[in-house]
Amino acid sequence: MTAPPVADLRRRLAANWDWAIPAATVGALMAPMALQRGTYGADWPNHLWLAYEQAVNIRDLGHPSLFVQSSLGVYFPWFAFYGGTLYTLVGGLTALLGMRPVVAYLGFYALAFAAAYGGCTWIARQCGLRGWVAQIPGCLFVTSAYYVTNAYGRGDFPEVAATSSLPLVMAATLDLLRSERARLRSVLALLGGTVVFTGSHTLTMLWGGAFLIVVAAIALCVHRRRPARNDLKRVARVGVVLALALGVNAWYLLTLVAYGSRTQIAQGSTGLLHTFFTTPDSVLSLLRHTAQHPELGSNVNAQLPLLAVLWAAGAAALSMLRARGVWRSWGLALGVLLGLLTWLVLSPSAIEALPGPFAHVQFPYRLMTYATLCTCGLAVVALVAAKRLPERSRGLVLAGAALVAGFSLAQALSQILHVTSDYPDRTVAVASPDQAPRTWYAPLDYADVSAPVVNPSL
């Protein structure tokens, strides 16, 4: 049998980029979680147990509950204030699978990785990128230092779910605004993405919502034109889908809004924590080797995707003079936003000076999610602008993109391998619906502390 011609081989490879690269990347990120039996970070088993608790509610009551019934207390209102919808989704799948919480939990982790990667790729394709080039932004996002930290180093499942839905929400919104007719896939993607985004992690909903508003404002400034009648219709249909998604989460969001300020965690904020992970030598490092604090029960790396930023800047220097004005404007706006976010990460006092709940982000490195999204946006701009370069210069830009993405993936896998496990067998975390895992550290976060404490009288 003779080898296929080079042209045919290239055609076959190009036809497979859309599934081969995402499958390989997401599979590589999921492999340790799927193949090993341990847990990752102190919060990983905690959130697994909470999903199991909601599954028990669904099994025994026939519906989800706002409460956890366990040794933590009778009617402990965890789901009323934190991730009610997300735990219900995982708990519902757990019940459908015959009370197999670990399988459901891993399945939702895989869906989160796929949504984050797919959303970034969808945006890139709508911007005109094709083939393996369109995969670069998604690869950079899911292999970034803080994304991997959330998934493995901290095991913060709700934050992973919420931040992973952001690219999907942006991509689906963009498609609905660009298309004459609403595509069912875009409506379902926006609906599902927004349900998860607003039903998983309150701080991500707050900061992520602000980030989406800023990006929308940039889009309005960059694409200046008088709105047509069709434009208003498209905005209206996006608004309807968003309203439906918020309606799905109203069962717990209304409780959060009405009573959230009365909880211990809301009234007992002590300022920003773990600022030693966001010093300049850590954030602006090419390597993920931040010194860890074992007593925290986590493995935190919050580096900016610096190599990707440097590559995008170099690509911009080569191609921006040839790029159209709209892409230059996007590049400048995203660069300014990236600089502002990086400055906030490095300046805890600036975060604490922000108004209202924005100052209560708890950890400065949480803002690295949005800095990484800006970096992915700059990568899209650089790759689109590179299409106008001469062939040799374009080849250099694309080769640099491939090297940056490969380096980020290698760093991510190395980062995962350095995460220690609190439980050699993860099933121990869901051995009992009555006892929280020994990693549990927040027994009274959502206790009501609004009423005065009085001594009982006889």
Secondary structure, 3 states (H helix, E strand, C coil): CCCCCHHHHHHHHHHHHHHHHHHHHHHHHHHHHHHCCCCCCCHHHHHHHHHHHHHHHHHHHCCCCCCEEECCEEEECHHHHCCHHHHHHHHHHHHHCCCCHHHHHHHHHHHHHHHHHHHHHHHHHHCCCCHHHHHHHHHHHHCCHHHHHHHHHCCCHHHHHHHHHHHHHHHHHHHHHHCCCCCHHHHHHHHHHHHHHHCCCHHHHHHHHHHHHHHHHHHHHHCCCCCCHHHHHHHHHHHHHHHHHHHHCHHHHHHHHHHHHHEHHHHCCCCCCCHHHHCHHHHCCCCCCCCCCHHHCCCCCCCCCHHHHHHHHHHHHHHCCCCCHHHHHHHHHHHHHHHHHHHHHHCHHHHHCCCHHHHHCCCHHHHHHHHHHHHHHHHHHHHHHHCCCCHHHHHHHHHHHHHHHHHHHHHHHHHHHCCCCCCCCHHHHHCCCCCCCCCCCCCCCCCECCCCCCCCCC
